[in-house]
Amino acid sequence: MTESDENWYAPEIATFGDRMTAAREAAGMTQESLAKRLGVKKSTLQKWENDVAEPRANRLSMLAGLLNVSMMWLINGEGEGVENPDAEPMPSDLTEIILEIRELKSDLHQKAEQLARMEKRLRNLMVPQQ
């Protein structure tokens, strides 16, 4: 695969937030204008773009429509989306660091979910049985 053939928005390269930001910029929209059209706060939209939170299905559908991309492209980079940017390829050292950071973020997210499940189990065990 050559650099020009590389899918910049593939799941192993880009996050949901990366794809959302790229689509918003390609549509020529600001965060403020997109948030207003979606009926959400700008801070909510920023959380989506920063991969701190994800939209619910109904907002995801609206988002895809407003940005003229498919929901699947936003989720996993497959389907109708925006074109790869015309940019110089990143040095492989930087790409490796970015991929490692994304992997760590994913691991932390999974561990946070596991911790929440364990906390819920513990709370259920602490409730007196009737």
Buried (B, 14 or more C-beta within 10 A) or exposed (E): EEEEEEBBBEBEBBBBBBBBBBBBEBBEBEBEBBBBEBEBEBEBBBBBBEBEBBBEEEBBEBBBEBBEBBBEBBBBBEEEBBEBEEEEEEEEEEEEEEEEEBEEEEEEEEEEEEEEEEEEEEEEEEEEEE
